[in-house]
Amino acid sequence: MLLEFLRDMFPFAKISHSCKDMKKLIKDLGLGYNKIHNCPNDCMLYWGDQKNQQCCYVCGQSRWMNRNTEDGNEDENDAQSKKKPIKILRYFLLIPRLQRLFMSSKTTESMTWHHDGLTDDGLLRHPTDSLAWKSFDSKFPSFASDPQSVRLGLAFDRFNPYKIMSTAYNTWPVVPVSYNLPPWICMKQSFFILSMIIPEEKGPENDIDIYLQSLIEELK
């Protein structure tokens, strides 16, 4: 229905009739995401060296649930059943999205505004005027000398994707924000970068660091 609506709205655009083909097109554009299985108790990610592990090394919870059982435990006697992970983290690669900001003629100049467009008059108008920014520059002069070096803020919070429906399910998006951009577009929603979507009924709280591992590795 969504594809039909888009074709009506944009009759001259080449929009596929198949949802599967549309997903492939989005992935080819570099806008896809990686699925990372994680422990339902927020103990670990099945990622990196632990990618092929079958149960959590902290709490012992199985990685998989069985569709044929109601309690979510894997039925070892049913060899024909298809394994399905209990919990999945959706991770969107950060580097390709940052590269797009430099590839577009509309945004490439804005990505160096913090260096080229800043007025040093002693007033606080942008994060680059802050003491924290200047302190960081003094500690890492090689990083600070390149105006294309990217500064990021990180925000996350929960929301109920089902709005007012009677369910306790929550989703936690993690959103990096580029502080390279000028203040009039820095906090606009169209310039927010979605990094990951954490499915969680109660919220990761102090276990948020478990989920940030892939993002931190990419930042390094």
N, C-alpha and C positions, 0 to 999 in steps of 0.2 A: 504493500500500500504506500509506503514511503517513497519507493522508487517511482511508482506511478505518479505520485504527487510532484516529485522533482521533475519528471519528464513534462508534466503539464505546465509547470512554472518556468522551465528553461527548455523550450522546444528545439532550440538550436544546439543544445549541448548533447554530447554523446554519452548518454547514461544507459548503462546495461539494464537488461530486463531481469537478470538473475542476481539474487543477493550474494551468491557465492562468487560470481564474477566481479561484483562490486567490491567485495572484501579483498579479492586478489589485487584489484586496481589500487585500493588504498594502501595495501602492503607494498606494492611496487613503488609507490610514491614515498615510501619511507615513513608512513604514518601508522604502521602496525604496532603490535606490542608482543612482549614475550610472556608466556605463562610460567610462573614459578610456583611449584607446589610448596605448601608450608604446613607445619604442624598445627592442628586445630587449637592447641593450647598455647600457641605463640612461642614455642621453645626454639624452633629452628626453621631454616629454609632448606628445602631439598635443591641445593644450588652449589655450583663449584665442585669441590671434592666430594661433597655429600649428595650429589645429584641422583645417584642410583640407589641410595639407601631406602629401605622398605619401611622402616619405622623410626620414630623419634628416639635419638640416643639419650634424651633427658628424661622424658616421661614414659617412653615405651609405647605411645599411641601409634596405631597403624597409620600409614600414609593413605590407605585406600578405604573406601566404603563399598559395600555391595548393594547394588540396586534391588536385589531380591530380598534383602533383610531390612527390617524396620529400625533396628537398633544401631545401624551404621557400622557394625563390625564385619570384617571380611569373612565370608563363608569359604573355608578351605576345601570343603567337599565339592563345591561347585566349580569345577575347573573350567566350565564353559562360560562362566559369568565374566563380563567385561569389567575391568578395573576402572574405578572412577575416583579421583582424588577427593578427599574430604574438603580441602580448602585450597584456593588458588589465588595467588597474588598476580595482578596484571601490571607488568612493568613496561613503561615506554622509554625507549632509549633517549637519552638527553642530548648526546653529541650531534646526531643528525638534525635535531630541532634547533640547536644553536647555530649550526652551519647554515640553515635556511635563513636565519636572520641576517647573516653576512652575505648570502647569495642574492637576496632580493635588493634591487636598487632602491626600493621604498624604505628599507629599514637599515641598510648597511651603514649609512651615515649616522643614524640615530644610535647605533651600537658603540660609537666612539664619542657620543655627546658629553659624557662625564669628563672627557679630556679636552675636547675641542670647543665645546660650547659653554663651558663653565665660566662664570664670572666670580673672580676671587675678591669679594668685597667685604668679607667677614660675616656675612649673613648666612643663616642656615636655610637653604632652599632644597637641598638634595642630600642623599646619604654621603656623597663625596665630600660634603662640607663638615662631616662629623669627625669627632676626635678618634673614633674607632677606625674609620677609613684611613685617616692620616697615620695613625699608629701602625696599621697593617702595612702601609706603603713604606714606612721607615724600616720595618722588619724584613720586607721582601722587595728590595729596590728593583731587582731584575723583572719581577712580575709587574710592578707598578710602572716601569718604563715603557711597557708595550700598551698602547691605548686600546688594543683589541682584546686584552685580557678580560675575561668575563667575571663580573661580580654577581653573586646570586644570594637572594634571600630565600628562606624555606618556610612554607606555611602548610599546615594541615588541620583539618577539623572534620567532624562527622556530619552526615546528613542522612535522612531517611528517604531513599529513592522512591518509596511508595507513598510519600506525603502523609496524608491523614488516615491512611488505612491502618487497621488495628494489627500492627506487627512491630516487633522490637528490633527488626533487622536494620543495621546501619552500614553505611559505606564511608570509608575514610580516604578521600583523595589527598595526595601529597603534591604540592604545587611549588616548584621553584619560580622565582621572579627575578628577572634580570635588572640589576641596578645600573647597568650601563646606559639605559634609556633615559631620555629627558623626563622630568617629573610629570608633564602633562599626558604622557602615555605609559609611564612606568607601571602604574597600578590599574590600567585598563584591562578588562577581562580578556580582550583579544590578544594581549601580549603575555598572559599567564601561560606557563608551560606545565602540562599535566605529566607528572613523572611516574606515579603509580596509583593504583586503586586497591585499597586494603579491605577485603570483606570481613566484617567483624560485628558481632551482635552487641558486644559491650564496649569495644574499642581497645586498641593495643596498649594504651596508657604508657607505662614505663617500658613495655616491650617493643616500643616503636623502633628501637635501635636494631632489633632483629630484622625488621623489614627494610631498613635503610642500607643494609649491607651492599646490595647491588648498585644503588645510587652512589654510595661512597667509593666503591671500586671503580665506577665509571669516571667519577670526578678525579680520582688519582691518575 
